[in-house]
Amino acid sequence: MRMNWLMAGCIAVTAVPALAAVQILTYSSGTGFFVTRDGYVVTNNHVVKNCKHISVFGAVPLSDAKLIASDAEYDLALLKTDALSTDEAELSNSKQPLHASDPVVIVGYPGQSWKTGQTKTSEARIINTKGPQGEEKWLEFSDSLAQGNSGGPLLDGSGNVVGVVAAKGKMVSYNEVSAREETVRKFDIAISLPVIRKFLDDNSVRYREADSGIYLSAGHITDNARRFVVNVRCRLQ
């Protein structure tokens, strides 16, 4: 039995006429979120890897961003923009730890939503507070992501961050009778809270934490998240 992974990003190609030539600009698009009001944004490393230019918009007007730090092993990246957000995400302080079957909410820019600048919301459930093979760096939740969600916050029932959305996965087995692989189950993966905290601590980012336990509707969580969630756009060429 093995696992396959699909990073939740998206690709767009824009043709720009320039006299007698056409310049092809290749973009990848993902999601990120402010962890401070003065411009620090967390996203996935794979969203901004090899970028020639990075910009963010959503919670703030379209703004340039710089890559401050990245961690390829844990798939995290820290951006800095001069834009000031009206709010920042709060990390769960873990006084109310996650359990299997707890509800979670994903707010981000999947599919073509980056073109409109409108977030989309998905609801899911925690499957395991570790990865599918017991990895401490991940947590596993029900299959609900689309390309473009990468780097966005995984929010608990109180709207606090409990993970960073990273990838879709599936567990497969080989059927010797039919001589083909069969999907055992599908799931999504987020980077766990201890990993996020360490990444921010290592980069001297002073983030906020909050109690979880007062449950909000998905609509209420989404309204709050729109004040700190951004689309991260990466120009590759």
Buried (B, 14 or more C-beta within 10 A) or exposed (E): EEBEEEBBBBEEEEEEEEEEEEEEBEBBBBBBBBBBBEBBBBBBBBBBBEBEBBBBBBBBEEBEBEBBBBBEEBBBBBBBBEBEBEBBBBBBEBEBEBEEEBBBBBBBBBBEBBEEEEBBBBEBEBBBBBBBEEEEBBBBBBBBBBBBBBBBBBBBBBBBBBBBBBBBBBBBEEEEEEEEBEEEEBBBBBBBBEBBBEBBEEBEBEBBBBEBEEEBEBEEBBBBBBBBBBBBBBBEE
